[in-house]
Amino acid sequence: MTLRSGALLAVFVIGAGACSSADVAQEEVAEEIIEDIIEDQNADVSDVTVDEDSISFTIEDEDGGEAEVQIGTGADIPEGFPAPVPSGGEVQQSVVSSGSQGAWNLIIVYPVDRFEELAETYEAWMNSEGYEVQKIEQSGQQRSVTLIGQGDQPPGASVAIIEGGDGDVIVNLIVPS
C-alpha cells in the first residue's frame, strides 16, 4: 500500500471519530483503533492525538515515506503550503506526505458567497505557476468547478470547489510537494 492510499484510508475510516465525545477513555480507544487500522496496512503510525474537535497522526510506510494528517475543526495550514489560502475559511483536513508521491492536501470550508472568488483565485494561481489548466464546471442544483493543472512533470495540482448543501463551499486542494 502506498503512503498516499494509507493516509486516505485512515482519513475515511476515522473521520467520524473526530465527532465523538471528548471523554478521555473514548479518545484512548479511538487512538488505538487508528493505530491498528493503519498498521494493518503495513505502515507505522505515531503521534496519534484525538480530542473533541480533531484527530492528528503521522504515518510512515515501508519505503520511508511519511504523512502528517490532521482532521477536524481548526486543522492547521501546513508551514510552507505552496498555494494561496484566502482568509475566512475553516480548515477541515490537512495532509502533508513525503516520498516519491509526496503531496499537500487541504480541505477548507468557506461561505457559499465566495464560490466565484475562490474559483477565480485558484485558476489565476495555477496559471501563474505555469500549469496548463483544464477547467471542468458543473452548474445546477450543486455547482462545482474542478481545476486540473498539468506541469512539466507529473503529478500536477488539482483544486475542486464544490457548493455544499449547508450554505458553504468546500475547497479541496492537492499540490505536489
Buried (B, 14 or more C-beta within 10 A) or exposed (E): BBBBEBBBBBBEEBBEBBEBEEEEEEBEBBBEBBBEBBEEBEBEBEEBEBEEEBBBBBBBBEEEBBBBBBBBEEBEBBEEBEBEBEEEBEBBBBBBBBBEBBBBBBBBBBEEEBBEEBBEBBBEBBEEBEBEBEEEEEEEEEBBBBBBBBBEEEBBBBBBBBBEEEEBBBBBBBBBB
